[in-house]
Amino acid sequence: MSTDLGTVLANFSTQPTNTSTMKKALFLCLTAFLFASISFAQQDSIKKYPLKDYIAPDIRYRVLNLGSQLAVSGLDKMETVYSSNGFSANADLHYYEYENLTNYQGTTRASLSTSYGARWSKSDTVKDTYSIPRISLRSLSQSRFYNQNTTFWGIHGDIRYSFSGLSSKDNEGILKTQLQFFTITPYISFGKGRIEPIESVRKAMDILLALQKYNRLGMKPDKTMIDSLARVANGVSWKRFYDFRFKRIYQLEELDKAIQNMGLVDTADIIYFANLNDIWSYTKTYRRGSGLRYEGGIIPSLSIINDEYDDSDQSQNNRKFNDKQYGIYGFFSLRRMKPTSYAWQSDIMIDLTFGYERSIGKEEETGNNNEWDDSYLKALLNTGWQFGFYPNTRTYAGITPYAAVSFVGDQETKENTFGASTGFWFDAYYYVSPRFRITFDAGFYYTENFDYTVPSLFWDNFNSYRIDKNHYLSNKGFGYRFNFRLSYAIL
């Protein structure tokens, strides 16, 4: 036993080189550990920024887009004595406005679309001409006026008008049809709470994380620095330029000034600028928010449908259809948007709408007239929970389970119908480049006697608006949707 101990002591005393090597190894390990700790501590401090507490600065943004298209076509078949010529033209006007101020939040989307098509054809003894004019107008708006204690009153609106006509003439006579649809649905509300947009602070976090990853971050950023960079990101995001190239130069220049003035970059080289440009190029204006909002109010509604068919040579087929729908509803809404972390988002939506609707109409046709005056009690409860994953600026994946129930009480027949719809949606996208994008969405749902005709509280819900409403005509069954798209954005 003593011999073994002496041998061990002798071995230690005769190996100074191994001891020195061990000390060096321990020193390197400790250095690497400290470097990694500092590095990950910086990254953790960025990712642990309290997104749910972020208050966005003032935002004012307006966009007006005008587009048009003209197409001309022709065909001439000599062997069959057939020729056809035609043209079509359309013009579209789109307006978008978003404001987020201390005492006001509002969004407006409006569009005006017009088109006209005509064709002339001739085949042996048959000549045919037709023309189709179309007009479509829609305006969607949400406006909330806030007091100092986050209570608010709101006025929102959904206005739609569409017109389409057909005029055709051939050897057998003249055919004319005309369809007009008009609906106005204002929402008058009172509520409490506010949902803040958090996109700009997430952009600032992505920039700092990229600098951290490539060892260009000069110091550990605190909450105040992240807030300051987010304010700059917000300001340059909504700045308008006629030429997009100059807008990008301006944005990167302002971001660079802010970063360097705060001492957040220690080496402003090509790696730094390449990462700054990359993050800013891929940043998508995704819909993330933070806050809780309760809202309730009334919804008066009016819809008018007018459909006319006129065959000048066969008057017995002349038909007119008119229908007016009046409604008054009450509603309650809950929206909770919660960024649970840097990458994860959890949103809850609950809408309850209930009220009374009356439909008065008349259908006139030669030898047959039909009139109706129907009234209904209606209710719809729509609930959903959306989980979103935003790991970086290129990628998103989310799943939304939902459930909805409806009630329709026919006041004439005294029959009550309860319906249900439930399912889930899955959405994902990936940006191969800032303009080349892959998107995917799929949904599976089950419906039974579900009635969706109650005015949707707001069009930003993430449930039933994606369901194929024609599926409800079957009263009961399963449905699904699957879309895979490759797209290239010109702008």
DOMI-327713 format. One record per residue (C-alpha): residue in one letter; x, y, z. Coordinates in steps of 0.2 Angstrom, whole numbers, plus 5000, padded with zeros to 4 digits. Layout:
<rs>
@residu:A, east:X, north:Y, up:Z .
...
</rs>
This chain:
<rs>
@residu:M, east:5000, north:5000, up:5000 .
@residu:S, east:5014, north:5012, up:5004 .
@residu:T, east:5023, north:5007, up:4988 .
@residu:D, east:5008, north:5012, up:4978 .
@residu:L, east:5007, north:5029, up:4986 .
@residu:G, east:5025, north:5032, up:4984 .
@residu:T, east:5024, north:5028, up:4965 .
@residu:V, east:5009, north:5039, up:4963 .
@residu:L, east:5019, north:5054, up:4971 .
@residu:A, east:5034, north:5050, up:4961 .
@residu:N, east:5024, north:5051, up:4945 .
@residu:F, east:5016, north:5068, up:4949 .
@residu:S, east:5033, north:5075, up:4954 .
@residu:T, east:5041, north:5069, up:4938 .
@residu:Q, east:5027, north:5076, up:4926 .
@residu:P, east:5028, north:5095, up:4927 .
@residu:T, east:5024, north:5096, up:4908 .
@residu:N, east:5007, north:5087, up:4910 .
@residu:T, east:5002, north:5099, up:4924 .
@residu:S, east:5007, north:5114, up:4914 .
@residu:T, east:4996, north:5107, up:4899 .
@residu:M, east:4982, north:5104, up:4911 .
@residu:K, east:4982, north:5122, up:4917 .
@residu:K, east:4982, north:5129, up:4900 .
@residu:A, east:4968, north:5118, up:4895 .
@residu:L, east:4958, north:5124, up:4910 .
@residu:F, east:4962, north:5142, up:4906 .
@residu:L, east:4956, north:5140, up:4888 .
@residu:C, east:4940, north:5131, up:4894 .
@residu:L, east:4937, north:5145, up:4907 .
@residu:T, east:4940, north:5158, up:4894 .
@residu:A, east:4928, north:5150, up:4881 .
@residu:F, east:4915, north:5148, up:4895 .
@residu:L, east:4916, north:5166, up:4900 .
@residu:F, east:4915, north:5172, up:4881 .
@residu:A, east:4900, north:5161, up:4878 .
@residu:S, east:4892, north:5166, up:4894 .
@residu:I, east:4894, north:5185, up:4889 .
@residu:S, east:4889, north:5181, up:4871 .
@residu:F, east:4873, north:5171, up:4876 .
@residu:A, east:4869, north:5184, up:4890 .
@residu:Q, east:4869, north:5198, up:4877 .
@residu:Q, east:4858, north:5187, up:4865 .
@residu:D, east:4846, north:5182, up:4880 .
@residu:S, east:4845, north:5200, up:4885 .
@residu:I, east:4839, north:5205, up:4867 .
@residu:K, east:4827, north:5190, up:4866 .
@residu:K, east:4820, north:5193, up:4883 .
@residu:Y, east:4814, north:5211, up:4879 .
@residu:P, east:4796, north:5212, up:4886 .
@residu:L, east:4787, north:5213, up:4869 .
@residu:K, east:4770, north:5212, up:4878 .
@residu:D, east:4774, north:5229, up:4887 .
@residu:Y, east:4779, north:5238, up:4871 .
@residu:I, east:4771, north:5255, up:4867 .
@residu:A, east:4772, north:5260, up:4849 .
@residu:P, east:4776, north:5278, up:4844 .
@residu:D, east:4764, north:5288, up:4833 .
@residu:I, east:4761, north:5280, up:4816 .
@residu:R, east:4753, north:5288, up:4801 .
@residu:Y, east:4753, north:5279, up:4784 .
@residu:R, east:4744, north:5281, up:4768 .
@residu:V, east:4745, north:5272, up:4751 .
@residu:L, east:4736, north:5276, up:4735 .
@residu:N, east:4738, north:5263, up:4721 .
@residu:L, east:4731, north:5265, up:4703 .
@residu:G, east:4733, north:5251, up:4690 .
@residu:S, east:4725, north:5247, up:4673 .
@residu:Q, east:4726, north:5234, up:4660 .
@residu:L, east:4721, north:5234, up:4642 .
@residu:A, east:4719, north:5218, up:4631 .
@residu:V, east:4715, north:5216, up:4613 .
@residu:S, east:4712, north:5199, up:4604 .
@residu:G, east:4707, north:5193, up:4587 .
@residu:L, east:4705, north:5176, up:4577 .
@residu:D, east:4701, north:5173, up:4559 .
@residu:K, east:4699, north:5155, up:4552 .
@residu:M, east:4698, north:5155, up:4534 .
@residu:E, east:4693, north:5137, up:4531 .
@residu:T, east:4677, north:5139, up:4542 .
@residu:V, east:4673, north:5157, up:4538 .
@residu:Y, east:4674, north:5162, up:4556 .
@residu:S, east:4681, north:5178, up:4564 .
@residu:S, east:4681, north:5185, up:4581 .
@residu:N, east:4688, north:5201, up:4589 .
@residu:G, east:4687, north:5208, up:4606 .
@residu:F, east:4695, north:5219, up:4619 .
@residu:S, east:4694, north:5221, up:4638 .
@residu:A, east:4700, north:5235, up:4649 .
@residu:N, east:4700, north:5238, up:4668 .
@residu:A, east:4706, north:5251, up:4680 .
@residu:D, east:4708, north:5248, up:4699 .
@residu:L, east:4710, north:5261, up:4713 .
@residu:H, east:4716, north:5255, up:4730 .
@residu:Y, east:4718, north:5266, up:4746 .
@residu:Y, east:4725, north:5260, up:4763 .
@residu:E, east:4727, north:5271, up:4778 .
@residu:Y, east:4733, north:5266, up:4796 .
@residu:E, east:4735, north:5277, up:4811 .
@residu:N, east:4741, north:5273, up:4828 .
@residu:L, east:4741, north:5289, up:4839 .
@residu:T, east:4739, north:5291, up:4858 .
@residu:N, east:4721, north:5295, up:4857 .
@residu:Y, east:4716, north:5286, up:4841 .
@residu:Q, east:4718, north:5270, up:4831 .
@residu:G, east:4711, north:5268, up:4814 .
@residu:T, east:4712, north:5258, up:4798 .
@residu:T, east:4704, north:5260, up:4781 .
@residu:R, east:4704, north:5250, up:4766 .
@residu:A, east:4695, north:5256, up:4751 .
@residu:S, east:4695, north:5250, up:4733 .
@residu:L, east:4686, north:5254, up:4716 .
@residu:S, east:4687, north:5242, up:4702 .
@residu:T, east:4680, north:5245, up:4685 .
@residu:S, east:4681, north:5234, up:4669 .
@residu:Y, east:4673, north:5233, up:4652 .
@residu:G, east:4674, north:5219, up:4639 .
@residu:A, east:4667, north:5218, up:4622 .
@residu:R, east:4667, north:5205, up:4608 .
@residu:W, east:4661, north:5204, up:4589 .
@residu:S, east:4661, north:5187, up:4581 .
@residu:K, east:4654, north:5181, up:4564 .
@residu:S, east:4652, north:5163, up:4558 .
@residu:D, east:4643, north:5160, up:4541 .
@residu:T, east:4626, north:5168, up:4543 .
@residu:V, east:4628, north:5170, up:4562 .
@residu:K, east:4633, north:5187, up:4569 .
@residu:D, east:4635, north:5189, up:4588 .
@residu:T, east:4641, north:5204, up:4599 .
@residu:Y, east:4641, north:5206, up:4617 .
@residu:S, east:4648, north:5218, up:4630 .
@residu:I, east:4650, north:5217, up:4649 .
@residu:P, east:4653, north:5232, up:4660 .
@residu:R, east:4657, north:5229, up:4679 .
@residu:I, east:4659, north:5241, up:4694 .
@residu:S, east:4664, north:5236, up:4711 .
@residu:L, east:4666, north:5247, up:4726 .
@residu:R, east:4671, north:5243, up:4744 .
@residu:S, east:4676, north:5252, up:4760 .
@residu:L, east:4681, north:5244, up:4776 .
@residu:S, east:4686, north:5255, up:4791 .
@residu:Q, east:4689, north:5254, up:4810 .
@residu:S, east:4691, north:5270, up:4820 .
@residu:R, east:4693, north:5270, up:4839 .
@residu:F, east:4694, north:5286, up:4849 .
@residu:Y, east:4703, north:5284, up:4866 .
@residu:N, east:4702, north:5293, up:4882 .
@residu:Q, east:4716, north:5293, up:4895 .
@residu:N, east:4711, north:5278, up:4904 .
@residu:T, east:4711, north:5267, up:4888 .
@residu:T, east:4692, north:5268, up:4886 .
@residu:F, east:4686, north:5272, up:4869 .
@residu:W, east:4671, north:5274, up:4857 .
@residu:G, east:4672, north:5268, up:4840 .
@residu:I, east:4663, north:5269, up:4823 .
@residu:H, east:4667, north:5256, up:4810 .
@residu:G, east:4660, north:5252, up:4793 .
@residu:D, east:4658, north:5240, up:4779 .
@residu:I, east:4651, north:5247, up:4763 .
@residu:R, east:4650, north:5238, up:4747 .
@residu:Y, east:4642, north:5241, up:4730 .
@residu:S, east:4643, north:5231, up:4714 .
@residu:F, east:4636, north:5232, up:4697 .
@residu:S, east:4637, north:5219, up:4682 .
@residu:G, east:4628, north:5219, up:4666 .
@residu:L, east:4627, north:5209, up:4650 .
@residu:S, east:4621, north:5215, up:4633 .
@residu:S, east:4621, north:5202, up:4619 .
@residu:K, east:4614, north:5202, up:4601 .
@residu:D, east:4613, north:5188, up:4589 .
@residu:N, east:4602, north:5182, up:4575 .
@residu:E, east:4589, north:5177, up:4588 .
@residu:G, east:4587, north:5194, up:4596 .
@residu:I, east:4594, north:5204, up:4610 .
@residu:L, east:4598, north:5198, up:4628 .
@residu:K, east:4600, north:5210, up:4643 .
@residu:T, east:4604, north:5206, up:4661 .
@residu:Q, east:4608, north:5218, up:4675 .
@residu:L, east:4613, north:5214, up:4693 .
@residu:Q, east:4616, north:5227, up:4707 .
@residu:F, east:4621, north:5224, up:4725 .
@residu:F, east:4622, north:5236, up:4739 .
@residu:T, east:4625, north:5234, up:4758 .
@residu:I, east:4630, north:5246, up:4772 .
@residu:T, east:4634, north:5239, up:4789 .
@residu:P, east:4640, north:5252, up:4802 .
@residu:Y, east:4647, north:5247, up:4819 .
@residu:I, east:4645, north:5259, up:4834 .
@residu:S, east:4654, north:5253, up:4849 .
@residu:F, east:4661, north:5257, up:4866 .
@residu:G, east:4675, north:5247, up:4875 .
@residu:K, east:4691, north:5247, up:4885 .
@residu:G, east:4709, north:5241, up:4881 .
@residu:R, east:4721, north:5243, up:4867 .
@residu:I, east:4731, north:5232, up:4855 .
@residu:E, east:4748, north:5239, up:4851 .
@residu:P, east:4758, north:5235, up:4835 .
@residu:I, east:4775, north:5227, up:4839 .
@residu:E, east:4782, north:5225, up:4822 .
@residu:S, east:4795, north:5239, up:4824 .
@residu:V, east:4803, north:5233, up:4840 .
@residu:R, east:4804, north:5215, up:4833 .
@residu:K, east:4814, north:5223, up:4818 .
@residu:A, east:4826, north:5231, up:4830 .
@residu:M, east:4828, north:5215, up:4840 .
@residu:D, east:4832, north:5206, up:4823 .
@residu:I, east:4845, north:5219, up:4819 .
@residu:L, east:4854, north:5217, up:4835 .
@residu:L, east:4853, north:5198, up:4835 .
@residu:A, east:4861, north:5198, up:4818 .
@residu:L, east:4875, north:5210, up:4824 .
@residu:Q, east:4878, north:5198, up:4839 .
@residu:K, east:4879, north:5183, up:4828 .
@residu:Y, east:4893, north:5190, up:4818 .
@residu:N, east:4902, north:5198, up:4832 .
@residu:R, east:4898, north:5216, up:4827 .
@residu:L, east:4889, north:5221, up:4843 .
@residu:G, east:4899, north:5233, up:4852 .
@residu:M, east:4890, north:5232, up:4869 .
@residu:K, east:4876, north:5223, up:4878 .
@residu:P, east:4860, north:5233, up:4873 .
@residu:D, east:4848, north:5238, up:4887 .
@residu:K, east:4829, north:5241, up:4885 .
@residu:T, east:4831, north:5259, up:4882 .
@residu:M, east:4843, north:5256, up:4867 .
@residu:I, east:4831, north:5243, up:4860 .
@residu:D, east:4816, north:5256, up:4862 .
@residu:S, east:4826, north:5269, up:4853 .
@residu:L, east:4831, north:5258, up:4838 .
@residu:A, east:4813, north:5253, up:4837 .
@residu:R, east:4807, north:5271, up:4836 .
@residu:V, east:4819, north:5274, up:4822 .
@residu:A, east:4814, north:5258, up:4813 .
@residu:N, east:4796, north:5263, up:4815 .
@residu:G, east:4799, north:5280, up:4808 .
@residu:V, east:4808, north:5275, up:4792 .
@residu:S, east:4796, north:5260, up:4789 .
@residu:W, east:4782, north:5272, up:4786 .
@residu:K, east:4792, north:5286, up:4776 .
@residu:R, east:4785, north:5288, up:4759 .
@residu:F, east:4796, north:5289, up:4743 .
@residu:Y, east:4791, north:5289, up:4725 .
@residu:D, east:4806, north:5279, up:4720 .
@residu:F, east:4808, north:5263, up:4731 .
@residu:R, east:4827, north:5263, up:4729 .
@residu:F, east:4829, north:5280, up:4737 .
@residu:K, east:4818, north:5274, up:4751 .
@residu:R, east:4829, north:5259, up:4755 .
@residu:I, east:4845, north:5270, up:4755 .
@residu:Y, east:4836, north:5282, up:4767 .
@residu:Q, east:4831, north:5268, up:4778 .
@residu:L, east:4848, north:5260, up:4780 .
@residu:E, east:4856, north:5277, up:4782 .
@residu:E, east:4845, north:5282, up:4797 .
@residu:L, east:4847, north:5265, up:4805 .
@residu:D, east:4866, north:5265, up:4803 .
@residu:K, east:4866, north:5283, up:4811 .
@residu:A, east:4856, north:5277, up:4826 .
@residu:I, east:4866, north:5261, up:4829 .
@residu:Q, east:4883, north:5270, up:4828 .
@residu:N, east:4877, north:5285, up:4839 .
@residu:M, east:4872, north:5273, up:4852 .
@residu:G, east:4889, north:5263, up:4851 .
@residu:L, east:4880, north:5247, up:4847 .
@residu:V, east:4893, north:5242, up:4833 .
@residu:D, east:4911, north:5241, up:4835 .
@residu:T, east:4916, north:5237, up:4817 .
@residu:A, east:4906, north:5245, up:4804 .
@residu:D, east:4913, north:5235, up:4790 .
@residu:I, east:4905, north:5226, up:4775 .
@residu:I, east:4899, north:5211, up:4786 .
@residu:Y, east:4890, north:5224, up:4797 .
@residu:F, east:4881, north:5233, up:4782 .
@residu:A, east:4877, north:5217, up:4773 .
@residu:N, east:4868, north:5210, up:4789 .
@residu:L, east:4859, north:5226, up:4791 .
@residu:N, east:4853, north:5226, up:4773 .
@residu:D, east:4848, north:5208, up:4774 .
@residu:I, east:4838, north:5210, up:4790 .
@residu:W, east:4829, north:5225, up:4783 .
@residu:S, east:4826, north:5217, up:4766 .
@residu:Y, east:4818, north:5202, up:4773 .
@residu:T, east:4808, north:5210, up:4787 .
@residu:K, east:4789, north:5207, up:4783 .
@residu:T, east:4775, north:5217, up:4790 .
@residu:Y, east:4767, north:5203, up:4799 .
@residu:R, east:4752, north:5205, up:4810 .
@residu:R, east:4759, north:5204, up:4828 .
@residu:G, east:4751, north:5214, up:4842 .
@residu:S, east:4751, north:5215, up:4861 .
@residu:G, east:4736, north:5220, up:4872 .
@residu:L, east:4718, north:5215, up:4877 .
@residu:R, east:4703, north:5224, up:4871 .
@residu:Y, east:4684, north:5222, up:4876 .
@residu:E, east:4671, north:5230, up:4864 .
@residu:G, east:4652, north:5230, up:4862 .
@residu:G, east:4639, north:5240, up:4853 .
@residu:I, east:4626, north:5239, up:4839 .
@residu:I, east:4626, north:5235, up:4821 .
@residu:P, east:4612, north:5241, up:4810 .
@residu:S, east:4613, north:5234, up:4792 .
@residu:L, east:4604, north:5236, up:4775 .
@residu:S, east:4606, north:5226, up:4760 .
@residu:I, east:4598, north:5228, up:4743 .
@residu:I, east:4599, north:5216, up:4728 .
@residu:N, east:4591, north:5220, up:4711 .
@residu:D, east:4592, north:5208, up:4697 .
@residu:E, east:4584, north:5211, up:4680 .
@residu:Y, east:4583, north:5200, up:4665 .
@residu:D, east:4576, north:5207, up:4648 .
@residu:D, east:4574, north:5197, up:4632 .
@residu:S, east:4567, north:5209, up:4620 .
@residu:D, east:4561, north:5196, up:4607 .
@residu:Q, east:4554, north:5184, up:4620 .
@residu:S, east:4545, north:5195, up:4633 .
@residu:Q, east:4538, north:5180, up:4642 .
@residu:N, east:4555, north:5177, up:4649 .
@residu:N, east:4556, north:5194, up:4656 .
@residu:R, east:4561, north:5193, up:4675 .
@residu:K, east:4564, north:5205, up:4689 .
@residu:F, east:4570, north:5201, up:4706 .
@residu:N, east:4571, north:5213, up:4721 .
@residu:D, east:4576, north:5210, up:4739 .
@residu:K, east:4579, north:5221, up:4754 .
@residu:Q, east:4586, north:5215, up:4770 .
@residu:Y, east:4586, north:5225, up:4786 .
@residu:G, east:4594, north:5221, up:4802 .
@residu:I, east:4599, north:5227, up:4819 .
@residu:Y, east:4611, north:5217, up:4830 .
@residu:G, east:4621, north:5219, up:4846 .
@residu:F, east:4638, north:5212, up:4848 .
@residu:F, east:4652, north:5209, up:4860 .
@residu:S, east:4670, north:5206, up:4856 .
@residu:L, east:4686, north:5201, up:4865 .
@residu:R, east:4703, north:5202, up:4857 .
@residu:R, east:4719, north:5197, up:4866 .
@residu:M, east:4735, north:5197, up:4857 .
@residu:K, east:4750, north:5191, up:4867 .
@residu:P, east:4768, north:5189, up:4861 .
@residu:T, east:4774, north:5176, up:4874 .
@residu:S, east:4792, north:5177, up:4868 .
@residu:Y, east:4803, north:5184, up:4854 .
@residu:A, east:4797, north:5170, up:4842 .
@residu:W, east:4780, north:5164, up:4849 .
@residu:Q, east:4763, north:5173, up:4848 .
@residu:S, east:4747, north:5168, up:4856 .
@residu:D, east:4730, north:5177, up:4850 .
@residu:I, east:4713, north:5174, up:4856 .
@residu:M, east:4697, north:5180, up:4848 .
@residu:I, east:4679, north:5179, up:4854 .
@residu:D, east:4664, north:5187, up:4845 .
@residu:L, east:4646, north:5186, up:4850 .
@residu:T, east:4633, north:5194, up:4838 .
@residu:F, east:4614, north:5193, up:4840 .
@residu:G, east:4599, north:5202, up:4833 .
@residu:Y, east:4584, north:5203, up:4821 .
@residu:E, east:4583, north:5203, up:4803 .
@residu:R, east:4569, north:5205, up:4790 .
@residu:S, east:4569, north:5201, up:4772 .
@residu:I, east:4556, north:5209, up:4760 .
@residu:G, east:4556, north:5204, up:4742 .
@residu:K, east:4547, north:5202, up:4726 .
@residu:E, east:4550, north:5191, up:4710 .
@residu:E, east:4541, north:5196, up:4694 .
@residu:E, east:4540, north:5185, up:4679 .
@residu:T, east:4527, north:5184, up:4665 .
@residu:G, east:4513, north:5174, up:4672 .
@residu:N, east:4521, north:5171, up:4689 .
@residu:N, east:4524, north:5183, up:4704 .
@residu:N, east:4531, north:5179, up:4720 .
@residu:E, east:4532, north:5190, up:4736 .
@residu:W, east:4539, north:5187, up:4753 .
@residu:D, east:4541, north:5195, up:4770 .
@residu:D, east:4552, north:5185, up:4782 .
@residu:S, east:4559, north:5189, up:4798 .
@residu:Y, east:4572, north:5180, up:4809 .
@residu:L, east:4581, north:5180, up:4826 .
@residu:K, east:4599, north:5176, up:4823 .
@residu:A, east:4615, north:5173, up:4834 .
@residu:L, east:4633, north:5168, up:4831 .
@residu:L, east:4646, north:5164, up:4843 .
@residu:N, east:4664, north:5163, up:4835 .
@residu:T, east:4679, north:5158, up:4845 .
@residu:G, east:4697, north:5155, up:4840 .
@residu:W, east:4715, north:5153, up:4847 .
@residu:Q, east:4729, north:5156, up:4835 .
@residu:F, east:4747, north:5151, up:4839 .
@residu:G, east:4761, north:5159, up:4828 .
@residu:F, east:4779, north:5155, up:4827 .
@residu:Y, east:4791, north:5169, up:4820 .
@residu:P, east:4809, north:5162, up:4822 .
@residu:N, east:4817, north:5174, up:4810 .
@residu:T, east:4813, north:5187, up:4797 .
@residu:R, east:4811, north:5174, up:4783 .
@residu:T, east:4799, north:5161, up:4791 .
@residu:Y, east:4782, north:5159, up:4799 .
@residu:A, east:4771, north:5145, up:4804 .
@residu:G, east:4755, north:5145, up:4814 .
@residu:I, east:4740, north:5135, up:4818 .
@residu:T, east:4722, north:5141, up:4823 .
@residu:P, east:4709, north:5129, up:4830 .
@residu:Y, east:4692, north:5137, up:4831 .
@residu:A, east:4674, north:5133, up:4835 .
@residu:A, east:4658, north:5142, up:4831 .
@residu:V, east:4639, north:5140, up:4834 .
@residu:S, east:4624, north:5148, up:4826 .
@residu:F, east:4606, north:5150, up:4829 .
@residu:V, east:4592, north:5155, up:4817 .
@residu:G, east:4574, north:5157, up:4823 .
@residu:D, east:4561, north:5158, up:4809 .
@residu:Q, east:4547, north:5170, up:4816 .
@residu:E, east:4534, north:5164, up:4803 .
@residu:T, east:4536, north:5145, up:4805 .
@residu:K, east:4542, north:5146, up:4823 .
@residu:E, east:4556, north:5134, up:4819 .
@residu:N, east:4573, north:5136, up:4828 .
@residu:T, east:4589, north:5129, up:4820 .
@residu:F, east:4605, north:5127, up:4829 .
@residu:G, east:4621, north:5125, up:4819 .
@residu:A, east:4640, north:5122, up:4822 .
@residu:S, east:4656, north:5123, up:4813 .
@residu:T, east:4673, north:5118, up:4820 .
@residu:G, east:4691, north:5114, up:4813 .
@residu:F, east:4708, north:5121, up:4812 .
@residu:W, east:4719, north:5131, up:4799 .
@residu:F, east:4738, north:5130, up:4796 .
@residu:D, east:4748, north:5144, up:4788 .
@residu:A, east:4766, north:5145, up:4784 .
@residu:Y, east:4778, north:5155, up:4773 .
@residu:Y, east:4796, north:5156, up:4768 .
@residu:Y, east:4805, north:5169, up:4759 .
@residu:V, east:4818, north:5162, up:4747 .
@residu:S, east:4823, north:5180, up:4743 .
@residu:P, east:4815, north:5196, up:4748 .
@residu:R, east:4803, north:5194, up:4733 .
@residu:F, east:4802, north:5176, up:4729 .
@residu:R, east:4791, north:5168, up:4742 .
@residu:I, east:4784, north:5151, up:4746 .
@residu:T, east:4767, north:5151, up:4755 .
@residu:F, east:4756, north:5137, up:4761 .
@residu:D, east:4739, north:5135, up:4770 .
@residu:A, east:4728, north:5121, up:4774 .
@residu:G, east:4712, north:5119, up:4783 .
@residu:F, east:4700, north:5105, up:4789 .
@residu:Y, east:4683, north:5109, up:4796 .
@residu:Y, east:4666, north:5101, up:4800 .
@residu:T, east:4649, north:5110, up:4798 .
@residu:E, east:4631, north:5106, up:4802 .
@residu:N, east:4617, north:5118, up:4799 .
@residu:F, east:4629, north:5132, up:4801 .
@residu:D, east:4623, north:5149, up:4797 .
@residu:Y, east:4636, north:5162, up:4793 .
@residu:T, east:4625, north:5176, up:4787 .
@residu:V, east:4625, north:5186, up:4803 .
@residu:P, east:4636, north:5202, up:4800 .
@residu:S, east:4654, north:5197, up:4804 .
@residu:L, east:4660, north:5208, up:4818 .
@residu:F, east:4676, north:5213, up:4810 .
@residu:W, east:4685, north:5206, up:4794 .
@residu:D, east:4701, north:5204, up:4804 .
@residu:N, east:4695, north:5188, up:4812 .
@residu:F, east:4705, north:5172, up:4808 .
@residu:N, east:4691, north:5159, up:4808 .
@residu:S, east:4676, north:5157, up:4797 .
@residu:Y, east:4680, north:5170, up:4783 .
@residu:R, east:4692, north:5157, up:4776 .
@residu:I, east:4678, north:5143, up:4775 .
@residu:D, east:4671, north:5140, up:4758 .
@residu:K, east:4653, north:5146, up:4761 .
@residu:N, east:4646, north:5136, up:4747 .
@residu:H, east:4650, north:5121, up:4758 .
@residu:Y, east:4636, north:5126, up:4770 .
@residu:L, east:4623, north:5123, up:4757 .
@residu:S, east:4625, north:5105, up:4760 .
@residu:N, east:4620, north:5107, up:4778 .
@residu:K, east:4631, north:5094, up:4785 .
@residu:G, east:4649, north:5087, up:4781 .
@residu:F, east:4667, north:5089, up:4781 .
@residu:G, east:4677, north:5102, up:4771 .
@residu:Y, east:4695, north:5105, up:4768 .
@residu:R, east:4706, north:5118, up:4759 .
@residu:F, east:4724, north:5116, up:4753 .
@residu:N, east:4735, north:5130, up:4744 .
@residu:F, east:4753, north:5130, up:4740 .
@residu:R, east:4760, north:5145, up:4731 .
@residu:L, east:4776, north:5151, up:4723 .
@residu:S, east:4775, north:5170, up:4721 .
@residu:Y, east:4787, north:5184, up:4715 .
@residu:A, east:4783, north:5201, up:4722 .
@residu:I, east:4787, north:5215, up:4709 .
@residu:L, east:4787, north:5228, up:4723 .
</rs>
